[in-house]
């Protein structure tokens, strides 16, 4: 017969077998970027960029097909090119109250990945069409996505602006005429604060698990705050340095090491409940890696040139708010049990085992998949 402790650990490991259904990537799968360019002759060019693997899964679901296991990049890109008409059906433009259907769609495969790329390059569908002369009002819908994304609109006179679209929702009415109004610093700060927060809750499962690993070390508040402060300082440093182009690591390396950091803090929770000096040093090191992960997402979203620092700081504040929310929710979940003699055995051990299993699994998938 297994001991109670062994049964608890076994149950945690069995529960974690469901990890195979979790996304192994560290960041948003959609990674949407949209640019709509109007020419003086009334034609338009619409570039919609997404992660190609995610794009194929979404389009096959509409086309009634399945993505073969182990499909090569070349086969994936050929299939995406064949699905151009399916893609057009997911895009709706209303200009001055009339639906404008693109006349043609071209699939552009992602370029070769460079060692300096924070994330794998995106694939692009390029749509072409024509709008009425002196078009004034635009409404827009991209039916594949659920996450917020920036829509950049460029006019033939050189004016441009960015509209944030809330996933698969219709855009607000966009005025294409007159002087383009640029977003205020407050509006930019609010948008990037929201993006930073939602990158943790609900999207940032890897960062959530790391913060929970820090939380589970001790029942005392002081070690938790010291670790979170160290982590925050570290990822803030590399978030800024990466966004300014001073430091860079390949995305595969960053994501693999982030997964390893999750496994490490969880495994150490099984061995000690005291905050050791080497743990703080490693938390700082892991924080540097997580900052590069945050920067990869922020690079995809883009930062406004005129308010670069405002957007960067707001995103970072949003990330911190998300992390503090995770800690607050975890505290509320166990506040009545933290000082019970069985707390470590029944809560810390199975939770840490589960987090460690996920971290190890992600480490291998991200490093070798």
N, C-alpha and C positions, 0 to 999 in steps of 0.2 A: 504493500500500500504506500502511496506517496504521502509525504508530509503535507500539512496545510500550506506551508510556504511554497513547496514544490508545485502543489496543485494550483496555487494562485499564479505562479509564474507561467505554468503550462497554459492556463486559461488565457493569460495575456498574450502569449505567443500565438495561440490558435486564433484569437481575435485579430491579431495583426496579419494573418494570412490574407485577409481582405485587402492588404496593401497593394496587391496586384491590380486592383481596380482604380488606384489613385494615380493622378498624373505625376510623372516623374520629373517633369520640368519645373524649374523654380519660379517661372514667371507666367504672366498672362499668355494664353495660347493664341489669342486672336492677333494681337499686336497690330491693330488697324491704323493705317495712314491713308488719307484721301486728299487728293489735290484736284480741284476743278478749275481749268484754265479756259477763259473765253478769248477768242481771237476777234480782230476787227471785222472780219468778213462774216461773222455770225456763227462760225463753227466753234465747237468746244472739244476739249481733250480732258478726259476724266481718268485719272490714275488711282487705282485702289490696290493697296499693298497689304498683304497678310502673310502669316507663316504658311508655307506651301503644304505642309503635312496636315495642319488643321484645316486648311482650305479644301483639300481633297476629301477629308472626312465629311465636312459639311455639305459639299456639292454632291457627293455620292448619295448622301441621305435623301436629297431631293430628286436625284436621277434614278433612284431605286436600285443602285448598285452597291457593291461592297468593296472595301479596300483590301487587296490581297496581302496576306502576311509577308513581311520581308520585301516589300516592293522597293525597287531601286529608285534613286532620284530621277534617272532618265525616264523610266516608265511612269513615274508619278507626274512628271512634267508633260509627257505626251498625253496622258489622260486628262490633265487639267486643260490642256489646249483643246481637247475634244469636247470639254464641258463648257465652252465659252457661251453657248446659247443659254445653258442653264444658269450661268452666272448673270447674264443680262437680265433674266427674269427676277433676280433678287434685288435689282436696283431700280428705283423709281424717282424720276425728276418731274416735278410740276413747275412749269415756267409760265407765269401770267395766267394761271388756272388751267393750262393745257398740259397733258402728259407728253413728255418728250422721250421717245425711245431711242437709245443709241443705235446708230446704223451699223456699227461694226465693233467687234471686240477682239483684241489681240492679247494672247498670254505671253508674258515676259518672265522666263525662269529667273530664280535668284542667281546673282553673280557668285563666283567662287568665294568661299569664306576665307578671310584673312586672319592671321594670328592676332591682330589687334582688334578684331571685332568683338564687342561686348556680348552680342547675341548673333545667332545665325541670320544671314541676310534674308530679306523678304522677297516673295514673288509678287508680280504685279499684273493685274488685268487692266489693259489700256482700252478705254471705250471712246469712240468718236461719234459726233453727231452735229446737229445744227439747231440753233434756237432762233426765235423770232428776232427781228431787228429791234434794237432798243428795249430788250427784255428788262423788266423791272423787279419782278417778284419771283423768288425761288422757294420751293419746299422740297425736301430731300428725305429719302428713306433707303437704308441699306439693310436688307432683311436677314443677313447672315449672322450678325454680331449681337452681343448682349452688353459688352463693356463700353464705357465712354471712349470716344476717340475724337481727334481733331480733324475738322474739314477745312482745308485751306482753299480760299477762293481768290483767283487772280484775274484781273481784268486786263483788257488790251492796252489801257492807258497806264499800266504799271502799278495801279493800286491793288492792294491785297489785304485780306483779313482772315482771321481764324475763328471759326464757329465750333464750339464743342457740342457734339451730338451724343445723346444718352442712349447708346446701344441701338436696339432695333426700333426705338421710338421715332416718330416723325420729327424732323427738325422744326424749330420755330420758323415763322415766316422771315425770310432773309431778303433784305432790300439790296438789289444789285445796282441801283442807280445812285447818283449823287456822290457825295464824299463818304467813303467808308469810315465808319466810326470804329476807332481802335478801343480795345478793352482797357478799362482803367486798371491801375495797380491793385485796387481792392478786388475787382472781379478776377484778376489773374491769381491773386493770393487765395481767394476762396476756391477757385477751381483746382489749383494744385494741392491745397490742403485736403480737399476731398479725394483727389487721386492718391495722395500719400496714405491717407487713412484706409481707403478701400483696398490698397495694395496689401495691407496687413489683414484687415477684416472686410470681406470674407475671403479674399483671394490668396493671401500669402501663407499657405499651409506650412511651408518649410520654416518661415520666420516665426509663425505661431508655435510650432513644436520646439524650436530653439528657446524661445522665451519661457515656455512651460518647463523645459528642462532646467533653466535657471531657477525658476520658481520652486521646483520640487526639491532642491538641495536641502533646504532648512526650513523649520517652522518659524524661525525668527525673521522679522521684517528687515533688519539691518543688512544681513548678507544678500537678500534679494535686491535691495536698493543699490548696494555697492556694485553688484554684478550688472544690473541694468544700466547704471550710470556709466560703467566702464564700456559696456557694449555700445551704448549710445554715442559716447565720445569717439570710439573707434570708427563706427560706420559713418558718422558725420564727416570724419576726415576724408575717408576714401570716396564717399559720395561726391564731395566737392572736388577732390583732386581728379577723379575719373571724368566728371562732367567738364572740367577745364582741360582735359586731354593730357594731364601730367602723368598719370599712371594708367596701366591697362593690362589685363590678362585675358586669355581666350575664355569664352563663355563655358566651354566644357570643363576647363580647370576650375573656374570659379564655382560653378554649380556642383561639381563633384566634391569640392572641399567644403562647401556649405552643408551638403548632406553629411559629410564626415563629422563636421562640428556638431550636428544634431545628435549623431550617434555617441560622440565622445561625452558630452555633458550628461546624457541619459545614463550611460554606463558608469560614469563616476558617481552618479547619485546612488547607485547600488552598493558602492564601496565606502562612502563616507557621507556624513551629514554636516561636516564642518567646511567652512570656506578657507581653502588653502591658498597660499600666495601663487603657486603655479597655475591654479585654476583661473585667477584673475588675469594672469599673463596670457593664458590661452583664450579666455573670453575676449580680451582685447584683440588678439590676433584674429579670432573668428569674426569679430565685429568688423575688422578691416575687409574681410572677404564679403560679408553681407552687404557692406557699403557698395562694393563693386556690383553686387547683384541688384541693388536698388538703382544704381546708375544705369544698368543695362535697360531697365524698364523706362527710366526717365529719358534715356537717349531715343527710344522708340517714340515716346510721346512728343518729344521736342520741347525746347524752351524758347519763349519769345525773346528776340534779340534785345528789345528795349527794356525788358524787365527780367533778365536772366537770373539775377540774384534773388529777386522777389519770388520767382517761381521755384527756384532751388531751395530756398529757406522754407517756403510754405510746404513744399512736398516733404521736406525733412520733419517739419513740425507735425504734419499729418501722420507720418510713420511713427513718431514718438507717441502721439495720441492713440494710435492703434495698438502699440505695444502696451501702453499703460492700461488700455481697456482689457486686453488679454489678461494682465495680472489682476485687475480688479475683478473680472469675472471668475478667474481661478480662485481668488481669495473667497469670494462669496460662495463658491461651490463647496469649499472645504472648511470654512471658518469655524463650524461647530465641531469639527473632528481633528483639527490640527494638533491639539494637545492631548489627544487620546493615546494610550500606550500602543494601540494597534495601528496608528496612522501610517507609520513607515511601512509596515508589513502589508497592509491591505490597500493602501492608496499609492504611496511613493513607489514601491517595488513593481507592481503590475503596470502602472502608468509609465515608469521609466523603461521597463522592458519593451513595452509597446513602441515607445518613441525610438528606442535604440534599434529595434528590428526595422522600422521604417527608414531610419537614417542609414543603416547598413545597406538595405535594399536599394535606396536611391543612389548611394555612393557607387555601387556597381553598375546600375542601369545608366547613370549619367556619364560614367567614365568609359564604359565599353559598348553601350548601345549604338 
